[in-house]
Amino acid sequence: MLRTRDDDATIEARRDLAAAQRWAARLGLSEGICNHFSLMVPDRDDRFLVNPQGLHWAEMTAGSLLVVDGEGHVVAGDGVVEPTALFIHWRVHVRHPRARCVLHTHMPWATALTSLADPRLRMVNQNSLRFFGRVVCDGD
């Protein structure tokens, strides 16, 4: 187990990210344990918080989150980072520095959407328009 002393901003970031994961689990936005939320460590551009492999979001606590560097090394926390969490999240954070938080889910609705012949997200009403230009889909 690697321990470091977090500053107040990092403690708050840990609490927020863990709460977001628990709330997402309540809303049914996860499917199994291969979902990832990440958040850059405050005032750092070389480390991010992410959930450890094998822990369901419903069980997430601030203390269970890992601090990971760009090489995939856990620099604080107990557990391992799931490889796709590193590959997806770190690359988004590096290529888009303003993307301080990345939410990656495997919710049943997204799984169904990706199974369609034409899975494009269309901005067809007022509610969807608030996401216009703010949603990224990885696919064909």
One Martini backbone bead per residue (centre of mass of N, CA, C, O) as a GRO file, in nm:
protein
  140
    1MET     BB    1   0.095   0.037   0.024
    2LEU     BB    2   0.038   0.368  -0.076
    3ARG     BB    3   0.132   0.671   0.095
    4THR     BB    4  -0.005   0.999   0.110
    5ARG     BB    5  -0.037   1.338   0.161
    6ASP     BB    6  -0.314   1.520   0.140
    7ASP     BB    7  -0.460   1.782   0.041
    8ASP     BB    8  -0.753   1.946   0.052
    9ALA     BB    9  -0.818   1.928  -0.254
   10THR     BB   10  -0.775   1.618  -0.278
   11ILE     BB   11  -0.981   1.529  -0.075
   12GLU     BB   12  -1.221   1.656  -0.223
   13ALA     BB   13  -1.182   1.502  -0.488
   14ARG     BB   14  -1.221   1.222  -0.371
   15ARG     BB   15  -1.508   1.265  -0.267
   16ASP     BB   16  -1.640   1.341  -0.536
   17LEU     BB   17  -1.568   1.086  -0.700
   18ALA     BB   18  -1.695   0.876  -0.514
   19ALA     BB   19  -1.981   0.996  -0.520
   20ALA     BB   20  -2.023   0.971  -0.826
   21GLN     BB   21  -2.000   0.661  -0.831
   22ARG     BB   22  -2.228   0.592  -0.636
   23TRP     BB   23  -2.449   0.742  -0.792
   24ALA     BB   24  -2.419   0.589  -1.060
   25ALA     BB   25  -2.500   0.318  -0.939
   26ARG     BB   26  -2.788   0.404  -0.852
   27LEU     BB   27  -2.859   0.479  -1.171
   28GLY     BB   28  -2.733   0.243  -1.359
   29LEU     BB   29  -2.424   0.333  -1.489
   30SER     BB   30  -2.341   0.028  -1.455
   31GLU     BB   31  -2.136  -0.266  -1.567
   32GLY     BB   32  -1.989  -0.381  -1.335
   33ILE     BB   33  -1.610  -0.322  -1.304
   34CYS     BB   34  -1.546  -0.160  -1.605
   35ASN     BB   35  -1.545   0.130  -1.480
   36HIS     BB   36  -1.458   0.488  -1.530
   37PHE     BB   37  -1.327   0.743  -1.325
   38SER     BB   38  -1.165   1.063  -1.361
   39LEU     BB   39  -0.923   1.284  -1.182
   40MET     BB   40  -0.742   1.534  -1.149
   41VAL     BB   41  -0.508   1.647  -0.967
   42PRO     BB   42  -0.480   1.911  -0.802
   43ASP     BB   43  -0.229   2.100  -0.942
   44ARG     BB   44  -0.201   1.869  -1.168
   45ASP     BB   45  -0.060   1.707  -1.488
   46ASP     BB   46   0.059   1.394  -1.380
   47ARG     BB   47  -0.216   1.319  -1.215
   48PHE     BB   48  -0.467   1.067  -1.119
   49LEU     BB   49  -0.783   0.969  -1.038
   50VAL     BB   50  -0.886   0.621  -0.967
   51ASN     BB   51  -1.026   0.331  -0.982
   52PRO     BB   52  -0.994   0.024  -0.883
   53GLN     BB   53  -0.965  -0.287  -0.956
   54GLY     BB   54  -1.271  -0.464  -0.858
   55LEU     BB   55  -1.443  -0.210  -0.771
   56HIS     BB   56  -1.739  -0.111  -0.703
   57TRP     BB   57  -1.904   0.184  -0.701
   58ALA     BB   58  -2.082   0.124  -0.443
   59GLU     BB   59  -1.785   0.095  -0.273
   60MET     BB   60  -1.682   0.373  -0.291
   61THR     BB   61  -1.405   0.564  -0.170
   62ALA     BB   62  -1.178   0.798  -0.116
   63GLY     BB   63  -0.953   0.585  -0.012
   64SER     BB   64  -0.976   0.386  -0.278
   65LEU     BB   65  -0.833   0.569  -0.449
   66LEU     BB   66  -0.612   0.633  -0.705
   67VAL     BB   67  -0.281   0.735  -0.780
   68VAL     BB   68  -0.175   0.820  -1.114
   69ASP     BB   69   0.043   0.798  -1.362
   70GLY     BB   70   0.135   0.801  -1.704
   71GLU     BB   71   0.264   0.495  -1.659
   72GLY     BB   72   0.071   0.341  -1.431
   73HIS     BB   73   0.159   0.427  -1.157
   74VAL     BB   74   0.112   0.378  -0.827
   75VAL     BB   75   0.145   0.653  -0.587
   76ALA     BB   76  -0.148   0.597  -0.449
   77GLY     BB   77  -0.259   0.324  -0.290
   78ASP     BB   78  -0.478   0.027  -0.317
   79GLY     BB   79  -0.385  -0.129  -0.606
   80VAL     BB   80  -0.501  -0.142  -0.943
   81VAL     BB   81  -0.493  -0.044  -1.266
   82GLU     BB   82  -0.683  -0.060  -1.524
   83PRO     BB   83  -0.565  -0.052  -1.837
   84THR     BB   84  -0.800   0.106  -1.983
   85ALA     BB   85  -0.797   0.344  -1.794
   86LEU     BB   86  -0.525   0.444  -1.877
   87PHE     BB   87  -0.554   0.462  -2.188
   88ILE     BB   88  -0.800   0.647  -2.192
   89HIS     BB   89  -0.762   0.872  -1.971
   90TRP     BB   90  -0.475   0.977  -2.011
   91ARG     BB   91  -0.513   1.063  -2.308
   92VAL     BB   92  -0.732   1.269  -2.259
   93HIS     BB   93  -0.581   1.448  -2.055
   94VAL     BB   94  -0.341   1.516  -2.245
   95ARG     BB   95  -0.501   1.617  -2.509
   96HIS     BB   96  -0.715   1.752  -2.280
   97PRO     BB   97  -0.648   1.957  -2.024
   98ARG     BB   98  -0.953   2.049  -1.958
   99ALA     BB   99  -1.000   1.739  -1.890
  100ARG     BB  100  -1.034   1.674  -1.558
  101CYS     BB  101  -1.285   1.485  -1.636
  102VAL     BB  102  -1.362   1.127  -1.676
  103LEU     BB  103  -1.645   0.942  -1.814
  104HIS     BB  104  -1.677   0.579  -1.796
  105THR     BB  105  -1.927   0.370  -1.930
  106HIS     BB  106  -2.154   0.058  -1.900
  107MET     BB  107  -2.438   0.106  -1.981
  108PRO     BB  108  -2.709  -0.044  -2.108
  109TRP     BB  109  -2.780   0.184  -2.315
  110ALA     BB  110  -2.505   0.196  -2.454
  111THR     BB  111  -2.496  -0.092  -2.545
  112ALA     BB  112  -2.747  -0.072  -2.724
  113LEU     BB  113  -2.652   0.160  -2.908
  114THR     BB  114  -2.392   0.002  -3.021
  115SER     BB  115  -2.590  -0.225  -3.162
  116LEU     BB  116  -2.660  -0.045  -3.380
  117ALA     BB  117  -2.638   0.046  -3.705
  118ASP     BB  118  -2.707   0.360  -3.594
  119PRO     BB  119  -2.533   0.511  -3.315
  120ARG     BB  120  -2.591   0.797  -3.338
  121LEU     BB  121  -2.606   1.102  -3.187
  122ARG     BB  122  -2.894   1.303  -3.156
  123MET     BB  123  -3.010   1.640  -3.174
  124VAL     BB  124  -3.373   1.648  -3.107
  125ASN     BB  125  -3.376   1.832  -2.841
  126GLN     BB  126  -3.345   2.034  -2.575
  127ASN     BB  127  -3.203   1.832  -2.386
  128SER     BB  128  -2.972   1.748  -2.589
  129LEU     BB  129  -2.846   2.037  -2.661
  130ARG     BB  130  -2.669   2.073  -2.398
  131PHE     BB  131  -2.455   1.853  -2.548
  132PHE     BB  132  -2.360   2.013  -2.773
  133GLY     BB  133  -2.020   1.962  -2.829
  134ARG     BB  134  -1.975   1.761  -2.542
  135VAL     BB  135  -1.967   1.484  -2.698
  136VAL     BB  136  -1.793   1.167  -2.699
  137CYS     BB  137  -1.748   0.914  -2.948
  138ASP     BB  138  -1.633   0.580  -2.972
  139GLY     BB  139  -1.629   0.513  -3.321
  140ASP     BB  140  -1.765   0.474  -3.647
   0.00000   0.00000   0.00000
